[in-house]
Amino acid sequence: MESNVIHNSTLPLASQLTVKRAIALIENHLREPGVAFTSATAARDWLRLNLTGLEREVFMVLLLDNQNRLLAHETLFSGSISSTEVHPREVVKAALRHNAAAVILAHNHPSGHAEPSDADRRITERLKKALALVDVRLPDHFVIGSKEIVSFAERGWL
């Protein structure tokens, strides 16, 4: 799946290509045996490259195997500058399509402010319940701002 990082037309072409190469290297590394998203830091680094600087809000899932290695990632929903509509059914379908044991959720806030909204917390709870029905774990949900990335797990919300 191709990365969607080349959306910030203010970056020079050489920088855009460098970022694309960095993402490809990280993705390949995360698919190697024994390498996993075992900490919020690993996921943060990957998400920072993929979701910072987008002009519209997008909702992405990272699909993981039993050892929390990256199987795939999908941008399931794309919205406006301030919101996107998320459908639990589509998240569950993506998890089943990739035979994922776990899913990490992530979305950006184009405003740059990473603090999760009440709506973010409500949809996360709905998604956690929907995924639990098919035995898929939800280790974390990240909200990406311009400088900060908030982890629901680190805040004790999952």
C-alpha positions in Angstrom: 0.0 0.0 0.0 1.4 3.4 -0.9 2.0 5.9 1.8 -0.1 9.1 1.7 2.6 11.4 3.0 3.1 13.4 -0.1 0.2 15.9 0.6 2.1 18.8 1.8 3.0 20.6 -1.4 5.1 23.1 0.6 7.9 20.5 1.0 10.5 20.5 -1.8 10.4 17.5 -4.0 13.7 16.2 -2.7 12.4 16.4 0.9 9.2 14.6 -0.1 11.2 11.8 -1.7 13.4 11.5 1.4 10.3 11.2 3.7 8.8 8.6 1.3 12.1 6.5 1.5 12.1 6.9 5.3 8.6 5.5 5.6 9.4 2.6 3.3 12.5 1.7 5.4 10.5 1.9 8.7 7.6 -0.2 7.2 10.1 -2.9 6.0 11.8 -2.9 9.4 8.5 -3.4 11.2 7.7 -6.4 9.0 11.0 -8.1 9.9 10.8 -11.1 12.3 11.0 -10.0 15.9 10.4 -6.3 15.2 7.1 -5.1 16.6 5.1 -2.1 17.7 5.8 -3.0 21.4 5.9 0.6 22.5 4.1 3.8 21.9 7.4 5.3 20.6 7.7 2.9 17.7 4.1 3.7 16.6 4.6 7.4 17.2 7.6 7.5 14.9 5.8 5.8 12.1 2.6 7.9 12.5 4.5 11.2 12.7 6.0 10.5 9.2 2.6 9.5 7.8 0.1 11.9 9.3 1.7 15.1 10.3 1.0 18.0 8.1 -2.1 16.7 6.3 -4.6 19.3 5.3 -7.7 17.1 6.0 -8.5 14.8 8.9 -7.8 11.1 8.1 -8.5 8.0 10.1 -5.9 5.2 9.7 -5.7 1.7 11.1 -2.4 -0.2 11.7 -3.1 -3.9 11.4 -0.9 -6.1 13.5 -0.2 -9.8 14.0 0.0 -11.7 17.3 3.5 -10.3 18.0 2.3 -6.8 17.2 4.2 -6.7 13.9 2.8 -4.5 11.1 0.8 -6.6 8.6 -0.6 -3.6 6.8 -2.0 -0.1 7.2 -5.1 1.5 5.7 -6.5 4.9 5.6 -10.2 4.0 6.0 -11.8 7.5 6.3 -10.9 11.0 5.1 -12.9 14.0 6.1 -12.7 17.8 6.3 -10.3 20.1 8.0 -12.0 19.5 11.4 -13.6 16.0 11.4 -14.1 12.7 9.7 -16.9 10.2 10.1 -15.7 6.8 11.3 -17.8 3.6 10.9 -16.9 0.7 13.2 -18.1 -1.9 10.7 -15.4 -0.8 8.2 -12.7 -1.0 10.9 -13.8 -4.5 11.8 -13.9 -5.5 8.1 -10.3 -4.3 7.6 -9.1 -6.2 10.7 -10.8 -9.4 9.4 -9.5 -8.8 5.8 -5.9 -8.8 7.0 -6.5 -11.5 9.7 -5.2 -9.0 12.3 -4.9 -10.0 15.9 -4.7 -6.3 17.0 -5.4 -2.9 15.6 -3.9 0.5 16.4 -6.1 3.4 15.5 -4.7 6.8 14.5 -6.0 10.0 13.2 -4.7 13.5 12.7 -6.0 16.9 13.8 -5.1 19.3 11.0 -5.5 22.2 13.5 -2.3 21.0 15.0 -3.8 20.5 18.4 -3.5 16.8 19.4 -5.9 16.8 22.5 -8.6 14.2 21.9 -12.1 15.4 21.7 -15.1 13.8 23.5 -16.2 12.5 20.1 -12.7 10.9 19.7 -13.1 9.1 23.1 -16.6 7.9 22.3 -15.7 6.5 18.9 -12.7 4.7 20.4 -14.9 3.0 23.0 -17.4 2.0 20.2 -14.5 0.6 18.1 -13.0 -1.2 21.1 -16.3 -3.0 21.7 -16.8 -3.8 18.0 -13.3 -5.3 17.7 -13.7 -7.3 20.9 -16.7 -9.1 19.3 -14.3 -10.6 16.8 -11.4 -11.1 19.2 -9.2 -8.3 17.9 -7.3 -6.3 20.5 -7.1 -2.5 20.5 -3.7 -1.6 22.1 -3.8 2.1 21.4 -5.4 5.0 19.6 -3.1 8.0 18.7 -4.1 11.5 17.9 -1.5 13.3 15.8 -1.1 17.1 16.0 1.6 19.3 14.5 4.1 18.8 17.5 2.4 16.4 19.9 1.0 12.9 19.6 -1.4 11.7 22.2 -1.7 8.1 23.2 -5.0 6.8 24.6 -3.2 3.9 26.3 -0.7 6.2 28.0 -3.6 8.2 29.4 -5.2 5.0 30.7 -8.2 5.3 28.4 -7.8 1.8 26.9 
